Amino acid sequence: MALKRCGVCGLPLRLARNYDWQGNGVILARNDPTMRMVVFEADYYAHIWSKLEELLRVNISDAMFRGQHAATQDYIDNNILYGWRGFVLSRLPMRFAFRRTVSELALFGFGSMYLEEYKPGKLMVIRVKHPFDIISIAWGAKGLLEFVEGMGSELAWRKEGDDYILSVLFHPEEQPGAEVELEAMRFIRDAKRELSLAGKLLPPRDDRGEPCVSCGLPRALTELEWREEEGAISRRDSNRRFVFTTGHVFLGVVREMEKRTGSDLGPLIMAISKDFHLRELRGIPISTRNGAYRSAARYLFAGGFGNVQSFNSGEGYLEMVIENPFYIPRLVGRIAGLFEYVEGLDADISFRSPEPQVLELEIKAS
């Protein structure tokens, strides 16, 4: 399904219609102002979950299943079934709901889906191509299809070449979303409040990211290309894949793992994030030090990670003040990885938050 585009910048119009790019480094869903969105590298989740399992020696998959399932139900409640839309959608044909799901995947860069088999009230078989994360896609599809069918379901998938075959077996005796765990939902909703800074966001400053005169989206986003036929988002200059999605599923799972292990995972996530972004930057030319940090500030703003209010840099050091920061360990790790790439030296990191809406970061060569 083709995404309607802005006639000036060429970006998908639903990015502006469905999400509020506030001009302060924050992106919020218009129908759910507690849901903060970000644009980030598609490989990040797979990398960090793998590293956390390896270092903690625990299985994170069960927490991911619960978290994604709870987040899917929360998303459906607040972004699809709000107002009259829930009443109408539940009475529309399944194939319409399926097309809506395919369109959502294309907007988020999650992949593409094709209907292989459908037996009303019994079974749906879907082929998934170019998946960003099969867990996110599978549970997202399950939640929406359950609502339209009006019953619970059993979910399974298998790999077939480069594709996944997703099967949803409907159970008429169950209510849709009945197996969502209350604790998982609590972790998800607490994470939403944390990332949105409980709504106490600092307002925009004068620089609003060079918004498009037509749709208002930040100009930096035009460096990305939405390829709806693949269900993918990629950088035009490198073809690196990105996704547009929430951050609270990740944080909700982290909070559950912290409770389970009794450990603060922030320092570990910061270190893993630093190494990930250092690896991702390899091969990308750097013209000047200030240019690299200025470009990063521009991306952080457009991608929803916060507003770089100021930065100072020189040989072997970087100072940065970021307003409305998005999950500090992940954000600091990202910037530290860039520092190590630019400077070619290990980073000695210190940071503080005099208030939740402000991150003061100082990095020196160690």
Secondary structure by P-SEA (a helix, b strand, c coil): ccccccccccccaaaaaaccccccccccccccccbbbbbbbcaaaaaaaaaaaaaacccaaaaaaaaaaaaaaaaaaccccccaaaaaaaaccaaaaaaaaaaaaaaaccbbbbbcccccccbbbbbbcccccaaaaaaaaaaaaaaaacccbbbbbbbcccbbbbbbbbbccccccccccaaaaaaaaaaaaaaacccccccccccccccccccccccccccccccccccbbbbccccbbbbbccaaaaaaaaaaaaaaacccaaaaaaaaaaaaaaaaacccccccaaaaaaaaaaaaaaacccccccccccccbbbbbbccccccaaaaaaaaaaaaaaaccccbbbbbbccccbbbbbbccc
